[in-house]
Amino acid sequence: MLSNRVVNVLIASVGGQGGLTLSRTLAIASVLSNYSVRTGETLGMAQRFGSVLSFVRVGVEEEVYSPLFGLGEADYLICLELIECVRALKYLSCEGGYAVVSNEVKPPISASLSGSKPTPKDELVSKIKGCLGNNLAVVPARDIALKTGSVRASNMVLLGVFNYVSKLFKDEIVEEALKNLFKGNALETSLKAYYEGKTWASVNLKTF
């Protein structure tokens, strides 16, 4: 984990992908860890697949009072698709900032309406790598989530990768946070996806 007293996390997603659920999970895990935490969102037609930015500020060693932070101030960027990641890169810190990104692409509504071709996935990944170098995990989150039986668990896969990299929360804390949000099969799927994400990270990422 970065040695910051306050850790800033930005979650970039499209409405319906589970970015807000991911934000809530981080907030609950922070409370259970006795960290100070504040969250805030900017919603762009969230129910109609518009852009959603979720700000999470975790006070590991000090109190936090505001949920928002500025450009270049995010320690971690969690992106549920590539186009939103490119848009959100400006928020990531140039000093050790790290991005966890799903390799999924959801063309914006404007592209669908105009019939224009979406930017190729490889081009998007190259653009992100050009900015971040090795401080990047491009995760086949959808494919991993399919192993759990639900592609909707992609956000929990990314949570597993994020926590592997950041070491912000103990696993039992994350489990308890998920129990606060899910029940029954949804809880089982979310837990499995979280640990699948951690396993993928342990195999594919350098040691943290």
C-alpha positions in Angstrom: 0.0 0.0 0.0 1.1 3.5 -0.6 2.4 5.1 2.6 -0.1 7.9 2.5 -2.0 8.9 5.6 -5.0 9.5 3.3 -5.6 7.2 0.3 -7.6 8.6 -2.6 -9.4 6.1 -4.8 -11.4 7.0 -8.0 -13.8 4.4 -9.5 -14.7 5.1 -13.1 -17.5 3.2 -14.6 -20.6 3.3 -16.8 -24.0 3.3 -15.2 -25.1 -0.3 -14.4 -21.6 -1.8 -14.2 -21.5 -1.8 -10.4 -19.2 1.1 -9.7 -21.4 2.5 -7.0 -21.6 -0.9 -5.3 -17.8 -1.1 -5.4 -17.6 2.4 -3.8 -20.0 1.3 -1.0 -17.9 -1.9 -0.4 -14.7 0.2 0.1 -16.6 2.6 2.4 -17.9 -0.2 4.6 -14.5 -2.0 4.7 -13.0 1.3 5.8 -15.4 1.8 8.6 -14.8 -1.9 9.7 -11.1 -1.1 9.7 -11.6 1.9 11.9 -10.4 4.2 9.1 -12.0 7.6 8.4 -13.8 7.6 5.1 -15.8 9.9 2.8 -17.4 9.1 -0.5 -19.0 11.1 -3.3 -20.2 10.6 -6.9 -20.7 12.5 -10.1 -23.3 10.8 -12.1 -23.7 11.2 -15.9 -27.1 9.6 -16.7 -26.0 6.6 -14.4 -29.2 4.7 -15.2 -28.7 5.2 -18.9 -25.2 3.9 -19.2 -23.6 7.3 -18.7 -20.2 8.0 -17.1 -20.1 7.5 -13.3 -17.2 8.7 -11.2 -17.1 7.6 -7.5 -14.6 9.3 -5.2 -13.5 7.4 -2.1 -11.1 9.0 0.4 -9.8 6.7 3.1 -8.1 8.2 6.2 -5.7 5.5 7.3 -3.9 7.7 9.8 -5.9 10.9 9.9 -9.5 12.1 9.6 -10.9 13.0 6.2 -13.6 15.7 5.9 -14.3 16.0 2.2 -15.1 13.2 -0.3 -13.7 14.9 -3.4 -10.2 15.4 -4.6 -8.7 17.1 -7.6 -6.8 16.2 -10.8 -3.6 14.3 -10.2 -4.6 13.5 -6.6 -5.9 9.9 -6.9 -3.5 7.2 -5.6 -5.6 4.4 -7.2 -7.9 4.3 -10.2 -10.3 1.4 -10.6 -11.9 1.4 -14.0 -14.7 -1.0 -15.1 -14.0 -0.3 -18.8 -11.2 1.1 -21.0 -12.8 4.2 -22.4 -13.7 5.5 -19.0 -10.2 4.8 -17.9 -8.7 7.0 -20.6 -11.1 9.8 -19.6 -10.2 9.4 -15.9 -6.4 9.2 -16.2 -6.1 12.9 -15.5 -7.1 12.2 -11.9 -4.3 9.8 -11.2 -1.2 10.9 -9.3 2.0 11.1 -11.3 3.9 10.0 -8.2 3.2 6.3 -7.8 -0.4 6.3 -8.8 -1.7 2.8 -9.9 -4.6 1.8 -12.1 -6.7 -1.4 -12.0 -8.6 -1.6 -15.2 -11.1 -4.1 -16.8 -10.3 -4.9 -20.4 -13.9 -4.5 -21.3 -15.0 -1.8 -23.8 -18.5 -0.2 -23.7 -18.9 2.3 -26.6 -20.5 5.6 -25.4 -24.1 6.3 -26.3 -23.0 9.0 -28.8 -21.0 6.5 -30.7 -23.9 4.1 -30.9 -26.3 6.7 -32.1 -23.9 8.1 -34.7 -22.8 4.7 -35.9 -19.2 5.6 -35.6 -16.7 2.8 -34.9 -15.4 2.4 -31.3 -11.7 2.8 -30.7 -10.0 -0.6 -30.9 -9.3 -2.2 -27.5 -5.5 -2.6 -28.2 -5.3 1.1 -29.0 -7.0 2.1 -25.7 -4.7 -0.2 -23.7 -1.6 1.2 -25.4 -2.7 4.7 -24.6 -3.2 3.9 -20.9 0.2 2.0 -20.8 1.9 5.0 -22.4 0.8 7.1 -19.4 1.3 4.6 -16.6 4.0 2.2 -17.6 4.1 -0.6 -15.1 1.7 1.0 -12.7 -1.2 -0.7 -14.4 -3.1 -4.0 -14.2 -5.3 -4.7 -17.2 -7.7 -7.4 -16.0 -9.9 -9.8 -18.0 -12.5 -9.1 -15.3 -15.5 -10.2 -17.4 -13.9 -13.5 -18.2 -12.9 -14.1 -14.6 -16.4 -13.2 -13.4 -17.9 -15.8 -15.8 -16.2 -18.4 -13.6 -18.5 -17.4 -10.8 -21.6 -17.7 -13.0 -22.3 -13.9 -13.2 -20.6 -11.3 -15.4 -22.1 -8.7 -13.0 -19.4 -9.8 -10.5 -16.7 -8.1 -12.6 -16.6 -5.2 -10.1 -15.7 -7.7 -7.3 -12.9 -9.2 -9.4 -11.4 -5.7 -9.7 -11.9 -5.3 -5.9 -9.7 -8.4 -5.4 -7.0 -7.1 -7.7 -7.1 -3.7 -6.1 -6.8 -5.1 -2.6 -3.9 -7.4 -3.7 -2.1 -4.3 -4.9 -3.0 -1.8 -2.2 -3.2 -4.2 0.8 -5.6 -1.6 2.2 -7.9 -4.1 3.9 -7.6 -7.5 5.5 -9.5 -10.2 3.6 -11.8 -10.9 6.6 -12.7 -7.2 6.6 -13.7 -7.3 2.9 -15.7 -10.5 3.6 -17.6 -8.7 6.3 -18.2 -5.7 4.1 -19.7 -7.9 1.4 -21.9 -9.6 4.0 -23.3 -6.1 4.7 -24.3 -5.7 1.1 -25.2 -9.1 -0.2 -27.1 -12.2 0.9 -27.4 -15.8 -0.4 -26.2 -16.6 -3.9 -25.2 -12.9 -4.5 -22.9 -13.0 -1.5 -21.4 -16.3 -2.5 -20.8 -15.0 -6.1 -19.3 -11.8 -4.8 -16.9 -13.5 -2.4 -15.8 -16.0 -5.1 -15.2 -13.2 -7.6 -13.1 -11.2 -5.0 -10.8 -14.2 -4.4 -10.6 -15.0 -8.1 -9.4 -11.5 -8.6 -6.8 -11.9 -5.9 -5.6 -15.1 -7.4 -5.3 -13.6 -10.9 -3.3 -10.8 -9.4 -0.9 -13.1 -7.6 -0.2 -14.9 -10.8 0.0 -12.0 -13.2 1.3 -9.0 -11.3 4.7 -8.3 -9.8 5.1 -8.8 -6.1 3.6 -6.0 -3.9 
